[in-house]
Amino acid sequence: MGLLDGKKATTNLQFARLFKQTYPDVRLKPEQMMTKDDGIICTGAATAIYNLILHIIDKFDSKKLVSACAKTFLIDPARKSQVPYLVSLI
């Protein structure tokens, strides 16, 4: 459909090469856990959905709630990169 053509997107690091080959017009940022571009949000690995949840809570509620949820889910809301997890794929 071309929905992501010309836009930033991310994917799981394991699939980045295949994604880039399949969708060359997407500005792939596989090192990022989450991308936002023109109202489209993409998350990388399966657990990056938690970062999306925190983003939505932050957008519509408060930093205090984000902090409480991050502690509950054991998520570092400051982590924006998937690169530390790359070692396990080599």
PDB file of N, CA, C and O in Angstrom:
ATOM      1  N   MET A   1       0.815  -1.194   0.000  1.00  0.00           N
ATOM      2  CA  MET A   1       0.000   0.000   0.000  1.00  0.00           C
ATOM      3  C   MET A   1       0.860   1.259   0.000  1.00  0.00           C
ATOM      4  O   MET A   1       0.398   2.323  -0.414  1.00  0.00           O
ATOM      5  N   GLY A   2       2.096   1.149   0.457  1.00  0.00           N
ATOM      6  CA  GLY A   2       2.976   2.310   0.473  1.00  0.00           C
ATOM      7  C   GLY A   2       2.743   3.246   1.636  1.00  0.00           C
ATOM      8  O   GLY A   2       3.220   4.380   1.612  1.00  0.00           O
ATOM      9  N   LEU A   3       2.031   2.811   2.645  1.00  0.00           N
ATOM     10  CA  LEU A   3       1.705   3.657   3.789  1.00  0.00           C
ATOM     11  C   LEU A   3       2.946   4.226   4.478  1.00  0.00           C
ATOM     12  O   LEU A   3       2.919   5.354   4.971  1.00  0.00           O
ATOM     13  N   LEU A   4       4.023   3.457   4.512  1.00  0.00           N
ATOM     14  CA  LEU A   4       5.254   3.904   5.178  1.00  0.00           C
ATOM     15  C   LEU A   4       6.284   4.503   4.222  1.00  0.00           C
ATOM     16  O   LEU A   4       7.343   4.942   4.670  1.00  0.00           O
ATOM     17  N   ASP A   5       6.007   4.532   2.939  1.00  0.00           N
ATOM     18  CA  ASP A   5       6.973   5.076   1.976  1.00  0.00           C
ATOM     19  C   ASP A   5       7.381   6.492   2.362  1.00  0.00           C
ATOM     20  O   ASP A   5       6.537   7.365   2.562  1.00  0.00           O
ATOM     21  N   GLY A   6       8.694   6.702   2.463  1.00  0.00           N
ATOM     22  CA  GLY A   6       9.230   8.018   2.787  1.00  0.00           C
ATOM     23  C   GLY A   6       9.163   8.362   4.266  1.00  0.00           C
ATOM     24  O   GLY A   6       9.602   9.437   4.673  1.00  0.00           O
ATOM     25  N   LYS A   7       8.616   7.458   5.075  1.00  0.00           N
ATOM     26  CA  LYS A   7       8.471   7.722   6.511  1.00  0.00           C
ATOM     27  C   LYS A   7       9.450   6.879   7.319  1.00  0.00           C
ATOM     28  O   LYS A   7       9.942   5.848   6.861  1.00  0.00           O
ATOM     29  N   LYS A   8       9.719   7.353   8.543  1.00  0.00           N
ATOM     30  CA  LYS A   8      10.543   6.586   9.464  1.00  0.00           C
ATOM     31  C   LYS A   8       9.722   5.424  10.013  1.00  0.00           C
ATOM     32  O   LYS A   8       8.530   5.554  10.293  1.00  0.00           O
ATOM     33  N   ALA A   9      10.396   4.286  10.158  1.00  0.00           N
ATOM     34  CA  ALA A   9       9.763   3.110  10.755  1.00  0.00           C
ATOM     35  C   ALA A   9      10.855   2.270  11.401  1.00  0.00           C
ATOM     36  O   ALA A   9      12.041   2.447  11.119  1.00  0.00           O
ATOM     37  N   THR A  10      10.446   1.367  12.258  1.00  0.00           N
ATOM     38  CA  THR A  10      11.382   0.431  12.868  1.00  0.00           C
ATOM     39  C   THR A  10      10.795  -0.963  12.795  1.00  0.00           C
ATOM     40  O   THR A  10       9.622  -1.145  12.470  1.00  0.00           O
ATOM     41  N   THR A  11      11.618  -1.930  13.097  1.00  0.00           N
ATOM     42  CA  THR A  11      11.184  -3.317  13.135  1.00  0.00           C
ATOM     43  C   THR A  11      12.103  -4.056  14.083  1.00  0.00           C
ATOM     44  O   THR A  11      13.068  -3.485  14.592  1.00  0.00           O
ATOM     45  N   ASN A  12      11.814  -5.308  14.322  1.00  0.00           N
ATOM     46  CA  ASN A  12      12.686  -6.135  15.131  1.00  0.00           C
ATOM     47  C   ASN A  12      14.038  -6.227  14.427  1.00  0.00           C
ATOM     48  O   ASN A  12      14.094  -6.375  13.206  1.00  0.00           O
ATOM     49  N   LEU A  13      15.112  -6.141  15.183  1.00  0.00           N
ATOM     50  CA  LEU A  13      16.453  -6.160  14.595  1.00  0.00           C
ATOM     51  C   LEU A  13      16.696  -7.400  13.734  1.00  0.00           C
ATOM     52  O   LEU A  13      17.430  -7.330  12.749  1.00  0.00           O
ATOM     53  N   GLN A  14      16.099  -8.512  14.087  1.00  0.00           N
ATOM     54  CA  GLN A  14      16.284  -9.750  13.327  1.00  0.00           C
ATOM     55  C   GLN A  14      15.759  -9.644  11.899  1.00  0.00           C
ATOM     56  O   GLN A  14      16.229 -10.346  11.004  1.00  0.00           O
ATOM     57  N   PHE A  15      14.788  -8.768  11.695  1.00  0.00           N
ATOM     58  CA  PHE A  15      14.144  -8.674  10.392  1.00  0.00           C
ATOM     59  C   PHE A  15      14.510  -7.413   9.611  1.00  0.00           C
ATOM     60  O   PHE A  15      13.948  -7.154   8.547  1.00  0.00           O
ATOM     61  N   ALA A  16      15.441  -6.639  10.133  1.00  0.00           N
ATOM     62  CA  ALA A  16      15.772  -5.350   9.511  1.00  0.00           C
ATOM     63  C   ALA A  16      16.272  -5.499   8.071  1.00  0.00           C
ATOM     64  O   ALA A  16      15.847  -4.747   7.193  1.00  0.00           O
ATOM     65  N   ARG A  17      17.150  -6.437   7.823  1.00  0.00           N
ATOM     66  CA  ARG A  17      17.694  -6.607   6.467  1.00  0.00           C
ATOM     67  C   ARG A  17      16.578  -6.982   5.486  1.00  0.00           C
ATOM     68  O   ARG A  17      16.478  -6.400   4.406  1.00  0.00           O
ATOM     69  N   LEU A  18      15.748  -7.944   5.858  1.00  0.00           N
ATOM     70  CA  LEU A  18      14.642  -8.364   4.993  1.00  0.00           C
ATOM     71  C   LEU A  18      13.645  -7.227   4.787  1.00  0.00           C
ATOM     72  O   LEU A  18      13.149  -7.026   3.678  1.00  0.00           O
ATOM     73  N   PHE A  19      13.352  -6.488   5.851  1.00  0.00           N
ATOM     74  CA  PHE A  19      12.432  -5.357   5.761  1.00  0.00           C
ATOM     75  C   PHE A  19      12.946  -4.335   4.749  1.00  0.00           C
ATOM     76  O   PHE A  19      12.200  -3.867   3.889  1.00  0.00           O
ATOM     77  N   LYS A  20      14.228  -3.997   4.863  1.00  0.00           N
ATOM     78  CA  LYS A  20      14.824  -2.982   3.978  1.00  0.00           C
ATOM     79  C   LYS A  20      14.791  -3.447   2.523  1.00  0.00           C
ATOM     80  O   LYS A  20      14.548  -2.648   1.619  1.00  0.00           O
ATOM     81  N   GLN A  21      15.037  -4.738   2.301  1.00  0.00           N
ATOM     82  CA  GLN A  21      14.993  -5.275   0.937  1.00  0.00           C
ATOM     83  C   GLN A  21      13.573  -5.258   0.383  1.00  0.00           C
ATOM     84  O   GLN A  21      13.362  -4.972  -0.796  1.00  0.00           O
ATOM     85  N   THR A  22      12.617  -5.561   1.227  1.00  0.00           N
ATOM     86  CA  THR A  22      11.225  -5.655   0.800  1.00  0.00           C
ATOM     87  C   THR A  22      10.573  -4.290   0.627  1.00  0.00           C
ATOM     88  O   THR A  22       9.745  -4.094  -0.263  1.00  0.00           O
ATOM     89  N   TYR A  23      10.959  -3.334   1.499  1.00  0.00           N
ATOM     90  CA  TYR A  23      10.359  -1.996   1.485  1.00  0.00           C
ATOM     91  C   TYR A  23      11.455  -0.930   1.409  1.00  0.00           C
ATOM     92  O   TYR A  23      11.694  -0.223   2.388  1.00  0.00           O
ATOM     93  N   PRO A  24      12.113  -0.808   0.270  1.00  0.00           N
ATOM     94  CA  PRO A  24      13.264   0.106   0.157  1.00  0.00           C
ATOM     95  C   PRO A  24      12.906   1.593   0.295  1.00  0.00           C
ATOM     96  O   PRO A  24      13.792   2.409   0.546  1.00  0.00           O
ATOM     97  N   ASP A  25      11.646   1.957   0.139  1.00  0.00           N
ATOM     98  CA  ASP A  25      11.258   3.368   0.217  1.00  0.00           C
ATOM     99  C   ASP A  25      10.972   3.839   1.643  1.00  0.00           C
ATOM    100  O   ASP A  25      10.708   5.021   1.868  1.00  0.00           O
ATOM    101  N   VAL A  26      11.023   2.927   2.592  1.00  0.00           N
ATOM    102  CA  VAL A  26      10.805   3.277   3.999  1.00  0.00           C
ATOM    103  C   VAL A  26      12.144   3.689   4.612  1.00  0.00           C
ATOM    104  O   VAL A  26      13.167   3.050   4.366  1.00  0.00           O
ATOM    105  N   ARG A  27      12.133   4.740   5.396  1.00  0.00           N
ATOM    106  CA  ARG A  27      13.347   5.208   6.094  1.00  0.00           C
ATOM    107  C   ARG A  27      13.496   4.389   7.382  1.00  0.00           C
ATOM    108  O   ARG A  27      13.124   4.838   8.466  1.00  0.00           O
ATOM    109  N   LEU A  28      14.039   3.195   7.239  1.00  0.00           N
ATOM    110  CA  LEU A  28      14.122   2.243   8.340  1.00  0.00           C
ATOM    111  C   LEU A  28      15.147   2.674   9.381  1.00  0.00           C
ATOM    112  O   LEU A  28      16.283   3.012   9.050  1.00  0.00           O
ATOM    113  N   LYS A  29      14.728   2.659  10.643  1.00  0.00           N
ATOM    114  CA  LYS A  29      15.576   3.001  11.787  1.00  0.00           C
ATOM    115  C   LYS A  29      15.539   1.816  12.758  1.00  0.00           C
ATOM    116  O   LYS A  29      14.934   1.920  13.826  1.00  0.00           O
ATOM    117  N   PRO A  30      16.176   0.688  12.405  1.00  0.00           N
ATOM    118  CA  PRO A  30      16.057  -0.515  13.230  1.00  0.00           C
ATOM    119  C   PRO A  30      16.678  -0.384  14.615  1.00  0.00           C
ATOM    120  O   PRO A  30      16.369  -1.170  15.511  1.00  0.00           O
ATOM    121  N   GLU A  31      17.540   0.591  14.793  1.00  0.00           N
ATOM    122  CA  GLU A  31      18.153   0.788  16.109  1.00  0.00           C
ATOM    123  C   GLU A  31      17.180   1.415  17.108  1.00  0.00           C
ATOM    124  O   GLU A  31      17.408   1.354  18.316  1.00  0.00           O
ATOM    125  N   GLN A  32      16.112   2.009  16.618  1.00  0.00           N
ATOM    126  CA  GLN A  32      15.147   2.669  17.494  1.00  0.00           C
ATOM    127  C   GLN A  32      14.061   1.698  17.949  1.00  0.00           C
ATOM    128  O   GLN A  32      13.600   0.862  17.171  1.00  0.00           O
ATOM    129  N   MET A  33      13.658   1.814  19.208  1.00  0.00           N
ATOM    130  CA  MET A  33      12.591   0.963  19.730  1.00  0.00           C
ATOM    131  C   MET A  33      11.231   1.389  19.203  1.00  0.00           C
ATOM    132  O   MET A  33      10.328   0.568  19.043  1.00  0.00           O
ATOM    133  N   MET A  34      11.095   2.688  18.932  1.00  0.00           N
ATOM    134  CA  MET A  34       9.820   3.228  18.474  1.00  0.00           C
ATOM    135  C   MET A  34      10.097   4.414  17.561  1.00  0.00           C
ATOM    136  O   MET A  34      11.000   5.208  17.823  1.00  0.00           O
ATOM    137  N   THR A  35       9.326   4.531  16.499  1.00  0.00           N
ATOM    138  CA  THR A  35       9.423   5.696  15.625  1.00  0.00           C
ATOM    139  C   THR A  35       8.053   6.341  15.503  1.00  0.00           C
ATOM    140  O   THR A  35       7.024   5.672  15.600  1.00  0.00           O
ATOM    141  N   LYS A  36       8.056   7.653  15.288  1.00  0.00           N
ATOM    142  CA  LYS A  36       6.823   8.406  15.058  1.00  0.00           C
ATOM    143  C   LYS A  36       7.067   9.278  13.834  1.00  0.00           C
ATOM    144  O   LYS A  36       8.052  10.014  13.776  1.00  0.00           O
ATOM    145  N   ASP A  37       6.183   9.197  12.870  1.00  0.00           N
ATOM    146  CA  ASP A  37       6.324  10.014  11.668  1.00  0.00           C
ATOM    147  C   ASP A  37       4.941  10.228  11.062  1.00  0.00           C
ATOM    148  O   ASP A  37       4.277   9.273  10.660  1.00  0.00           O
ATOM    149  N   ASP A  38       4.523  11.459  11.000  1.00  0.00           N
ATOM    150  CA  ASP A  38       3.256  11.831  10.359  1.00  0.00           C
ATOM    151  C   ASP A  38       2.072  11.044  10.921  1.00  0.00           C
ATOM    152  O   ASP A  38       1.202  10.591  10.177  1.00  0.00           O
ATOM    153  N   GLY A  39       2.055  10.890  12.243  1.00  0.00           N
ATOM    154  CA  GLY A  39       0.946  10.220  12.900  1.00  0.00           C
ATOM    155  C   GLY A  39       1.010   8.702  12.910  1.00  0.00           C
ATOM    156  O   GLY A  39       0.106   8.043  13.425  1.00  0.00           O
ATOM    157  N   ILE A  40       2.070   8.145  12.345  1.00  0.00           N
ATOM    158  CA  ILE A  40       2.232   6.687  12.324  1.00  0.00           C
ATOM    159  C   ILE A  40       3.306   6.308  13.326  1.00  0.00           C
ATOM    160  O   ILE A  40       4.421   6.826  13.278  1.00  0.00           O
ATOM    161  N   ILE A  41       2.967   5.401  14.237  1.00  0.00           N
ATOM    162  CA  ILE A  41       3.912   4.943  15.255  1.00  0.00           C
ATOM    163  C   ILE A  41       4.228   3.482  14.986  1.00  0.00           C
ATOM    164  O   ILE A  41       3.331   2.660  14.799  1.00  0.00           O
ATOM    165  N   CYS A  42       5.528   3.170  14.969  1.00  0.00           N
ATOM    166  CA  CYS A  42       5.990   1.786  14.804  1.00  0.00           C
ATOM    167  C   CYS A  42       6.820   1.404  16.016  1.00  0.00           C
ATOM    168  O   CYS A  42       7.543   2.232  16.570  1.00  0.00           O
ATOM    169  N   THR A  43       6.715   0.142  16.426  1.00  0.00           N
ATOM    170  CA  THR A  43       7.579  -0.368  17.486  1.00  0.00           C
ATOM    171  C   THR A  43       8.428  -1.492  16.914  1.00  0.00           C
ATOM    172  O   THR A  43       8.057  -2.145  15.939  1.00  0.00           O
ATOM    173  N   GLY A  44       9.573  -1.698  17.546  1.00  0.00           N
ATOM    174  CA  GLY A  44      10.509  -2.712  17.067  1.00  0.00           C
ATOM    175  C   GLY A  44      10.131  -4.106  17.517  1.00  0.00           C
ATOM    176  O   GLY A  44       9.268  -4.742  16.913  1.00  0.00           O
ATOM    177  N   ALA A  45      10.759  -4.582  18.559  1.00  0.00           N
ATOM    178  CA  ALA A  45      10.507  -5.936  19.052  1.00  0.00           C
ATOM    179  C   ALA A  45       9.152  -6.014  19.756  1.00  0.00           C
ATOM    180  O   ALA A  45       8.515  -4.997  20.031  1.00  0.00           O
ATOM    181  N   ALA A  46       8.739  -7.223  20.034  1.00  0.00           N
ATOM    182  CA  ALA A  46       7.418  -7.443  20.629  1.00  0.00           C
ATOM    183  C   ALA A  46       7.235  -6.693  21.940  1.00  0.00           C
ATOM    184  O   ALA A  46       6.160  -6.147  22.186  1.00  0.00           O
ATOM    185  N   THR A  47       8.249  -6.653  22.778  1.00  0.00           N
ATOM    186  CA  THR A  47       8.101  -5.977  24.067  1.00  0.00           C
ATOM    187  C   THR A  47       8.216  -4.463  23.960  1.00  0.00           C
ATOM    188  O   THR A  47       7.982  -3.760  24.943  1.00  0.00           O
ATOM    189  N   ALA A  48       8.569  -3.949  22.795  1.00  0.00           N
ATOM    190  CA  ALA A  48       8.619  -2.501  22.601  1.00  0.00           C
ATOM    191  C   ALA A  48       7.220  -1.894  22.658  1.00  0.00           C
ATOM    192  O   ALA A  48       7.068  -0.675  22.734  1.00  0.00           O
ATOM    193  N   ILE A  49       6.222  -2.734  22.621  1.00  0.00           N
ATOM    194  CA  ILE A  49       4.845  -2.258  22.752  1.00  0.00           C
ATOM    195  C   ILE A  49       4.661  -1.543  24.091  1.00  0.00           C
ATOM    196  O   ILE A  49       3.837  -0.636  24.207  1.00  0.00           O
ATOM    197  N   TYR A  50       5.429  -1.955  25.097  1.00  0.00           N
ATOM    198  CA  TYR A  50       5.364  -1.283  26.395  1.00  0.00           C
ATOM    199  C   TYR A  50       5.817   0.177  26.281  1.00  0.00           C
ATOM    200  O   TYR A  50       5.273   1.057  26.948  1.00  0.00           O
ATOM    201  N   ASN A  51       6.810   0.420  25.437  1.00  0.00           N
ATOM    202  CA  ASN A  51       7.244   1.802  25.208  1.00  0.00           C
ATOM    203  C   ASN A  51       6.137   2.607  24.543  1.00  0.00           C
ATOM    204  O   ASN A  51       5.956   3.788  24.839  1.00  0.00           O
ATOM    205  N   LEU A  52       5.401   1.969  23.648  1.00  0.00           N
ATOM    206  CA  LEU A  52       4.263   2.628  23.018  1.00  0.00           C
ATOM    207  C   LEU A  52       3.195   2.951  24.055  1.00  0.00           C
ATOM    208  O   LEU A  52       2.617   4.038  24.041  1.00  0.00           O
ATOM    209  N   ILE A  53       2.936   2.012  24.949  1.00  0.00           N
ATOM    210  CA  ILE A  53       1.959   2.257  26.013  1.00  0.00           C
ATOM    211  C   ILE A  53       2.372   3.464  26.850  1.00  0.00           C
ATOM    212  O   ILE A  53       1.553   4.336  27.141  1.00  0.00           O
ATOM    213  N   LEU A  54       3.643   3.510  27.234  1.00  0.00           N
ATOM    214  CA  LEU A  54       4.123   4.649  28.028  1.00  0.00           C
ATOM    215  C   LEU A  54       3.996   5.956  27.247  1.00  0.00           C
ATOM    216  O   LEU A  54       3.660   6.993  27.819  1.00  0.00           O
ATOM    217  N   HIS A  55       4.262   5.907  25.955  1.00  0.00           N
ATOM    218  CA  HIS A  55       4.132   7.102  25.102  1.00  0.00           C
ATOM    219  C   HIS A  55       2.682   7.597  25.097  1.00  0.00           C
ATOM    220  O   HIS A  55       2.430   8.797  25.209  1.00  0.00           O
ATOM    221  N   ILE A  56       1.740   6.674  24.966  1.00  0.00           N
ATOM    222  CA  ILE A  56       0.322   7.058  24.937  1.00  0.00           C
ATOM    223  C   ILE A  56      -0.111   7.610  26.292  1.00  0.00           C
ATOM    224  O   ILE A  56      -0.828   8.608  26.358  1.00  0.00           O
ATOM    225  N   ILE A  57       0.321   6.963  27.368  1.00  0.00           N
ATOM    226  CA  ILE A  57      -0.018   7.466  28.705  1.00  0.00           C
ATOM    227  C   ILE A  57       0.552   8.864  28.900  1.00  0.00           C
ATOM    228  O   ILE A  57      -0.116   9.744  29.442  1.00  0.00           O
ATOM    229  N   ASP A  58       1.783   9.063  28.459  1.00  0.00           N
ATOM    230  CA  ASP A  58       2.421  10.383  28.594  1.00  0.00           C
ATOM    231  C   ASP A  58       1.667  11.437  27.790  1.00  0.00           C
ATOM    232  O   ASP A  58       1.513  12.575  28.234  1.00  0.00           O
ATOM    233  N   LYS A  59       1.202  11.053  26.612  1.00  0.00           N
ATOM    234  CA  LYS A  59       0.497  12.001  25.749  1.00  0.00           C
ATOM    235  C   LYS A  59      -0.854  12.418  26.334  1.00  0.00           C
ATOM    236  O   LYS A  59      -1.261  13.573  26.203  1.00  0.00           O
ATOM    237  N   PHE A  60      -1.541  11.479  26.975  1.00  0.00           N
ATOM    238  CA  PHE A  60      -2.897  11.760  27.431  1.00  0.00           C
ATOM    239  C   PHE A  60      -3.055  11.858  28.942  1.00  0.00           C
ATOM    240  O   PHE A  60      -4.143  12.176  29.422  1.00  0.00           O
ATOM    241  N   ASP A  61      -2.001  11.595  29.699  1.00  0.00           N
ATOM    242  CA  ASP A  61      -2.151  11.656  31.142  1.00  0.00           C
ATOM    243  C   ASP A  61      -0.971  12.410  31.754  1.00  0.00           C
ATOM    244  O   ASP A  61      -0.772  13.589  31.461  1.00  0.00           O
ATOM    245  N   SER A  62      -0.193  11.746  32.595  1.00  0.00           N
ATOM    246  CA  SER A  62       0.840  12.481  33.326  1.00  0.00           C
ATOM    247  C   SER A  62       2.140  11.709  33.432  1.00  0.00           C
ATOM    248  O   SER A  62       2.172  10.487  33.289  1.00  0.00           O
ATOM    249  N   LYS A  63       3.209  12.443  33.683  1.00  0.00           N
ATOM    250  CA  LYS A  63       4.532  11.846  33.896  1.00  0.00           C
ATOM    251  C   LYS A  63       4.510  10.944  35.131  1.00  0.00           C
ATOM    252  O   LYS A  63       5.205   9.929  35.178  1.00  0.00           O
ATOM    253  N   LYS A  64       3.709  11.320  36.125  1.00  0.00           N
ATOM    254  CA  LYS A  64       3.633  10.526  37.347  1.00  0.00           C
ATOM    255  C   LYS A  64       3.076   9.133  37.043  1.00  0.00           C
ATOM    256  O   LYS A  64       3.584   8.135  37.555  1.00  0.00           O
ATOM    257  N   LEU A  65       2.042   9.067  36.217  1.00  0.00           N
ATOM    258  CA  LEU A  65       1.469   7.780  35.844  1.00  0.00           C
ATOM    259  C   LEU A  65       2.450   6.990  34.974  1.00  0.00           C
ATOM    260  O   LEU A  65       2.570   5.774  35.126  1.00  0.00           O
ATOM    261  N   VAL A  66       3.145   7.665  34.075  1.00  0.00           N
ATOM    262  CA  VAL A  66       4.164   7.004  33.252  1.00  0.00           C
ATOM    263  C   VAL A  66       5.206   6.356  34.151  1.00  0.00           C
ATOM    264  O   VAL A  66       5.583   5.203  33.944  1.00  0.00           O
ATOM    265  N   SER A  67       5.663   7.089  35.133  1.00  0.00           N
ATOM    266  CA  SER A  67       6.667   6.569  36.061  1.00  0.00           C
ATOM    267  C   SER A  67       6.149   5.350  36.823  1.00  0.00           C
ATOM    268  O   SER A  67       6.866   4.359  36.969  1.00  0.00           O
ATOM    269  N   ALA A  68       4.928   5.416  37.299  1.00  0.00           N
ATOM    270  CA  ALA A  68       4.338   4.295  38.038  1.00  0.00           C
ATOM    271  C   ALA A  68       4.202   3.063  37.139  1.00  0.00           C
ATOM    272  O   ALA A  68       4.500   1.946  37.562  1.00  0.00           O
ATOM    273  N   CYS A  69       3.757   3.269  35.910  1.00  0.00           N
ATOM    274  CA  CYS A  69       3.598   2.143  34.979  1.00  0.00           C
ATOM    275  C   CYS A  69       4.955   1.549  34.605  1.00  0.00           C
ATOM    276  O   CYS A  69       5.098   0.329  34.531  1.00  0.00           O
ATOM    277  N   ALA A  70       5.939   2.394  34.373  1.00  0.00           N
ATOM    278  CA  ALA A  70       7.282   1.918  34.037  1.00  0.00           C
ATOM    279  C   ALA A  70       7.842   1.054  35.162  1.00  0.00           C
ATOM    280  O   ALA A  70       8.466   0.024  34.908  1.00  0.00           O
ATOM    281  N   LYS A  71       7.623   1.467  36.386  1.00  0.00           N
ATOM    282  CA  LYS A  71       8.084   0.675  37.531  1.00  0.00           C
ATOM    283  C   LYS A  71       7.333  -0.646  37.615  1.00  0.00           C
ATOM    284  O   LYS A  71       7.931  -1.678  37.920  1.00  0.00           O
ATOM    285  N   THR A  72       6.047  -0.627  37.352  1.00  0.00           N
ATOM    286  CA  THR A  72       5.234  -1.843  37.395  1.00  0.00           C
ATOM    287  C   THR A  72       5.681  -2.845  36.329  1.00  0.00           C
ATOM    288  O   THR A  72       5.798  -4.040  36.603  1.00  0.00           O
ATOM    289  N   PHE A  73       5.931  -2.346  35.103  1.00  0.00           N
ATOM    290  CA  PHE A  73       6.333  -3.205  33.998  1.00  0.00           C
ATOM    291  C   PHE A  73       7.838  -3.471  33.957  1.00  0.00           C
ATOM    292  O   PHE A  73       8.308  -4.256  33.133  1.00  0.00           O
ATOM    293  N   LEU A  74       8.602  -2.815  34.852  1.00  0.00           N
ATOM    294  CA  LEU A  74      10.067  -2.901  34.865  1.00  0.00           C
ATOM    295  C   LEU A  74      10.655  -2.454  33.526  1.00  0.00           C
ATOM    296  O   LEU A  74      11.471  -3.151  32.923  1.00  0.00           O
ATOM    297  N   ILE A  75      10.225  -1.284  33.081  1.00  0.00           N
ATOM    298  CA  ILE A  75      10.666  -0.710  31.811  1.00  0.00           C
ATOM    299  C   ILE A  75      11.459   0.566  32.092  1.00  0.00           C
ATOM    300  O   ILE A  75      11.101   1.353  32.967  1.00  0.00           O
ATOM    301  N   ASP A  76      12.525   0.754  31.347  1.00  0.00           N
ATOM    302  CA  ASP A  76      13.267   2.009  31.415  1.00  0.00           C
ATOM    303  C   ASP A  76      12.693   2.924  30.336  1.00  0.00           C
ATOM    304  O   ASP A  76      12.995   2.740  29.157  1.00  0.00           O
ATOM    305  N   PRO A  77      11.870   3.908  30.714  1.00  0.00           N
ATOM    306  CA  PRO A  77      11.241   4.760  29.696  1.00  0.00           C
ATOM    307  C   PRO A  77      12.238   5.632  28.935  1.00  0.00           C
ATOM    308  O   PRO A  77      11.899   6.182  27.888  1.00  0.00           O
ATOM    309  N   ALA A  78      13.451   5.763  29.442  1.00  0.00           N
ATOM    310  CA  ALA A  78      14.461   6.580  28.762  1.00  0.00           C
ATOM    311  C   ALA A  78      15.156   5.807  27.637  1.00  0.00           C
ATOM    312  O   ALA A  78      15.771   6.413  26.760  1.00  0.00           O
ATOM    313  N   ARG A  79      15.062   4.486  27.659  1.00  0.00           N
ATOM    314  CA  ARG A  79      15.729   3.679  26.639  1.00  0.00           C
ATOM    315  C   ARG A  79      14.998   3.828  25.319  1.00  0.00           C
ATOM    316  O   ARG A  79      13.810   3.523  25.220  1.00  0.00           O
ATOM    317  N   LYS A  80      15.706   4.295  24.313  1.00  0.00           N
ATOM    318  CA  LYS A  80      15.109   4.537  22.996  1.00  0.00           C
ATOM    319  C   LYS A  80      15.727   3.652  21.917  1.00  0.00           C
ATOM    320  O   LYS A  80      15.291   3.678  20.766  1.00  0.00           O
ATOM    321  N   SER A  81      16.742   2.868  22.286  1.00  0.00           N
ATOM    322  CA  SER A  81      17.503   2.109  21.295  1.00  0.00           C
ATOM    323  C   SER A  81      17.384   0.606  21.517  1.00  0.00           C
ATOM    324  O   SER A  81      17.291   0.138  22.652  1.00  0.00           O
ATOM    325  N   GLN A  82      17.388  -0.135  20.422  1.00  0.00           N
ATOM    326  CA  GLN A  82      17.426  -1.592  20.470  1.00  0.00           C
ATOM    327  C   GLN A  82      18.854  -2.112  20.364  1.00  0.00           C
ATOM    328  O   GLN A  82      19.086  -3.311  20.519  1.00  0.00           O
ATOM    329  N   VAL A  83      19.808  -1.232  20.104  1.00  0.00           N
ATOM    330  CA  VAL A  83      21.197  -1.630  19.855  1.00  0.00           C
ATOM    331  C   VAL A  83      21.779  -2.510  20.967  1.00  0.00           C
ATOM    332  O   VAL A  83      22.488  -3.463  20.644  1.00  0.00           O
ATOM    333  N   PRO A  84      21.525  -2.249  22.255  1.00  0.00           N
ATOM    334  CA  PRO A  84      22.109  -3.136  23.266  1.00  0.00           C
ATOM    335  C   PRO A  84      21.711  -4.602  23.111  1.00  0.00           C
ATOM    336  O   PRO A  84      22.398  -5.481  23.631  1.00  0.00           O
ATOM    337  N   TYR A  85      20.639  -4.874  22.421  1.00  0.00           N
ATOM    338  CA  TYR A  85      20.167  -6.238  22.242  1.00  0.00           C
ATOM    339  C   TYR A  85      20.731  -6.894  20.989  1.00  0.00           C
ATOM    340  O   TYR A  85      20.485  -8.076  20.750  1.00  0.00           O
ATOM    341  N   LEU A  86      21.464  -6.165  20.207  1.00  0.00           N
ATOM    342  CA  LEU A  86      22.033  -6.669  18.964  1.00  0.00           C
ATOM    343  C   LEU A  86      23.010  -7.804  19.213  1.00  0.00           C
ATOM    344  O   LEU A  86      23.087  -8.722  18.397  1.00  0.00           O
ATOM    345  N   VAL A  87      23.749  -7.778  20.291  1.00  0.00           N
ATOM    346  CA  VAL A  87      24.766  -8.783  20.591  1.00  0.00           C
ATOM    347  C   VAL A  87      24.161 -10.179  20.602  1.00  0.00           C
ATOM    348  O   VAL A  87      24.808 -11.124  20.151  1.00  0.00           O
ATOM    349  N   SER A  88      22.970 -10.335  21.092  1.00  0.00           N
ATOM    350  CA  SER A  88      22.347 -11.650  21.167  1.00  0.00           C
ATOM    351  C   SER A  88      21.987 -12.210  19.798  1.00  0.00           C
ATOM    352  O   SER A  88      21.669 -13.393  19.680  1.00  0.00           O
ATOM    353  N   LEU A  89      22.031 -11.387  18.777  1.00  0.00           N
ATOM    354  CA  LEU A  89      21.663 -11.839  17.437  1.00  0.00           C
ATOM    355  C   LEU A  89      22.871 -12.251  16.606  1.00  0.00           C
ATOM    356  O   LEU A  89      22.715 -12.818  15.524  1.00  0.00           O
ATOM    357  N   ILE A  90      24.068 -11.973  17.101  1.00  0.00           N
ATOM    358  CA  ILE A  90      25.292 -12.252  16.327  1.00  0.00           C
ATOM    359  C   ILE A  90      25.736 -13.687  16.543  1.00  0.00           C
ATOM    360  O   ILE A  90      26.744 -14.113  15.978  1.00  0.00           O
TER     361      ILE A  90
END
